[in-house]
Amino acid sequence: MSSTLSPGSLYHYQGRQYQLEAVLGESELLGRDLESGARAVHPIDAHPGWARPATGRTHHARRVGGAVQRKETLRVHMYLKGVAQCNVGFLPNADTQRAIDQIAAKLEDPSPPSNHTLYDWARKWWRSGGVSEGIASRSHERGGKGGSRLHPACEALIQAEIDKLLTPRDSKLRQESITEVLGRINERIRAHNAEGLALGVEADWPLVSSATFYRRYALRPEYDKVRAKYGKAYADRLFQMSQHDPATDPERALQLGELDHTTLNVIVRDALTGERIGRPTLTALICVTTRMVPGWQIGLRPPRTDAVLQTLRHAMLDKTPKDAAVIAELGVNPCQGLIEFWRTDRASEMKTPEVEKACDTLLIAYELCPARRPELKPHIERFFKTVKETFIATLPGATLSIRIRGKEVEVKDTGLTLEELQREFERWLNRVYAQMPHEGLYKASPLTAWQRCCRLHPPQPVGAAAVIHATRPTDQYSLSKSGLRMFGNQRYASRELNTWRHQYGAKLKVVVRVDTEDIGHVWVEHPGTGLEYEVSNVCPTYAKGVTLKAHDLARKLKLFRNRDLAQERDASKARADLAAVLADLAASPRMRDRQRAAAARPTSPKAHDVPPSAASTRTPGSDDVPFDAADLGDELQTVDGSTSLYDDDVGPL
């Protein structure tokens, strides 16, 4: 077609001048009378710019597709031509709709287009330059109405590649990308088309676009996609149905607890030097029934067995401070009593003999959940999220993201000390969290839920001495004629130990309980009666008040040899050397050294930590019923001759 046969060009027909608006197929065109503005359809040869094609083939290559395409294109052409002859325009209005209805009645079309559809056809017609190619049906490229443009063999090829893509593979093998799979599919289609062309067979399979492949891929189950990418175990955990049954929920306070550790996103400072010493670790136990937190521990050391035992001890003991001013400042945590059952993960510090023996002594059941299954203890995980987003985000030195903090905070020269962090956390726990409405408690606060449960089913009381006795770290040591040798070069001896050795033999092994915050004394169980005796270190000048962490640091740095502590002046020198080393580490420019020095100091006691009363004690292995030590009379005698199984000063919990 000549380039002059375009919309806007002028031509004359039967003595009147017209402006070309569009070409209607191969033999007609639509023109507008310049005088009256009426539209009319004229033969295409009325335009001077029209020239007959040199060959008999039409230039509209797209229109000669298939019978379905030609039929649909002709239908569109007839509607456009009929509306143009009605001279009502193509804008979607009532006049256009009446013209469409008249044309549909003539064509006997059961589903005529709407006036908006006709307007879209007209816009495509004008944009294409008024040629039939602009209104040619493209439904065959999409498979027609309800069909697929792809050959069934292409569909089978795509589905086979998707199956291969979603097949579980070895984790060491790299998963193919969608681009690589799509390239392989199109390469096979090109090879098939080339083979058919060589044989003279029509095999024009269209190439598969990325959108087509993604549509087929999106129809596959999400489970298969996640399984192929992350593995079957992760997919099973992600898509498993909730097994929660309200009928099995605990009803009593401390009936079920969950214990875990987390690193707090806040930088703490050294109380002596003011330097930053890193992020502390929070160990907490939550009561599932009431969402109260009866026990917790914050320290600089990584998760360990000591923190687990201290958290269990803290959860069961009375936490009411003796000072009224402390009560007014921090509040009171009313949680105390025997924990019936608690669960945790399979971390190394959880499955230790010390934790197992402590739970057996106190008749507490506990469960180790499978690894990487946080959904089995969701309440403690949700509590940790609340702590980080509600409490930690408000502290100076917080290292959370800006999204959680709400503003940028410079943490280099800010931060709390560990003691200040403990007090702030206790205040927040008692004043804010315990009195805050909880979604899991139907808008009731944890404190209200605890009080309601205690009225119906109060927790079983347990003696403070029995709890402290059971939650001390325990190990077995051989009793030699020089006493007990522990912690490398520390010796513990007493007259009672020598008597036991004479009675039970030279190869006697005894159960020893230690206090990691003070190696100046240990507690030894009688091999026959199970009663506990306190045995002091033979060198109290060095050992009294020294933590086990500080002593291990001194041994690692080789500050002294084993025989150097035999005399008083050597012990004093070793103690002074240890203090100097800790001071140097605290002033070190390396945060790692400052953290080691802070972890070697004794743990600061909480505001409510007080020495337990010795009036209520229990014998290991007996029934879980508290009894008065005075009822035992002369059968209960400790090293100093008192009637207490335990020392009056247990040190910081």
Secondary structure as UniProt FT lines:
FT   TURN            3..4
FT   TURN            7..8
FT   STRAND          10..13
FT   TURN            14..15
FT   STRAND          16..24
FT   TURN            25..27
FT   STRAND          28..33
FT   TURN            34..36
FT   STRAND          39..43
FT   HELIX           44..46
FT   TURN            48..49
FT   HELIX           62..64
FT   HELIX           67..86
FT   HELIX           94..107
FT   HELIX           115..127
FT   TURN            128..129
FT   HELIX           132..135
FT   HELIX           139..142
FT   HELIX           152..165
FT   TURN            171..172
FT   HELIX           178..199
FT   HELIX           210..218
FT   HELIX           222..230
FT   HELIX           232..239
FT   HELIX           246..248
FT   TURN            253..254
FT   STRAND          257..263
FT   STRAND          268..269
FT   TURN            271..273
FT   STRAND          276..278
FT   STRAND          281..287
FT   TURN            288..290
FT   STRAND          295..299
FT   HELIX           305..316
FT   HELIX           324..330
FT   STRAND          341..344
FT   TURN            348..350
FT   HELIX           353..361
FT   TURN            362..363
FT   STRAND          365..368
FT   TURN            371..372
FT   HELIX           374..376
FT   HELIX           378..386
FT   HELIX           387..391
FT   HELIX           392..394
FT   TURN            396..397
FT   HELIX           402..405
FT   STRAND          416..417
FT   HELIX           418..431
FT   HELIX           433..435
FT   HELIX           439..441
FT   TURN            442..443
FT   HELIX           446..456
FT   HELIX           464..470
FT   STRAND          474..478
FT   TURN            481..482
FT   STRAND          483..486
FT   TURN            487..489
FT   STRAND          490..492
FT   HELIX           495..504
FT   TURN            506..507
FT   STRAND          509..514
FT   TURN            516..517
FT   TURN            519..520
FT   STRAND          521..525
FT   TURN            527..529
FT   STRAND          532..537
FT   HELIX           540..543
FT   TURN            544..545
FT   HELIX           548..556
FT   TURN            557..558
FT   HELIX           562..565
FT   HELIX           568..586
FT   HELIX           591..600
FT   TURN            607..608
FT   TURN            614..615
FT   STRAND          616..617
FT   TURN            620..621
FT   STRAND          627..628
FT   HELIX           629..635
FT   TURN            639..640
//
